[in-house]
């Protein structure tokens, strides 16, 4: 199975700036980052922002930086016993705590993830919007 990045309809003027890219559905985070994510990096000529003298997109870009990829981290080997206890096995919490070394950041990430999941569940449980006649006919 292959996954394709899609450019929304109506963006035809931008099509020349982007190429269709195909990634395997089981692509690693590293592959997605380097083969797809970095292709969206903005250059000085493409930026729509105003920068102070001497600054531009390159002042905020670190092309040699390599992020910590979630699928490459053994969460429990990097985590302290305190972090493991605070996170209770939550992978988002363990990852953020392992990378930042800050239990408060980790537990806040976990709380945010739990809040988001609860909100998604609530929104998914809303009644459907039905458009049509206001008259109901029973046969």
HELIX and SHEET records of a PDB file:
HELIX    1   1 UNK A   12  UNK A   17  5                                   6    
HELIX    2   2 UNK A   29  UNK A   35  1                                   7    
HELIX    3   3 UNK A   37  UNK A   40  5                                   4    
HELIX    4   4 UNK A   57  UNK A   60  5                                   4    
HELIX    5   5 UNK A   70  UNK A   72  5                                   3    
HELIX    6   6 UNK A   75  UNK A   78  1                                   4    
HELIX    7   7 UNK A   81  UNK A   87  1                                   7    
HELIX    8   8 UNK A   91  UNK A  100  1                                  10    
HELIX    9   9 UNK A  103  UNK A  124  1                                  22    
SHEET    1   A 2 UNK A   2  UNK A   4  0                                        
SHEET    2   A 2 UNK A  22  UNK A  24 -1                                        
END                                                                             
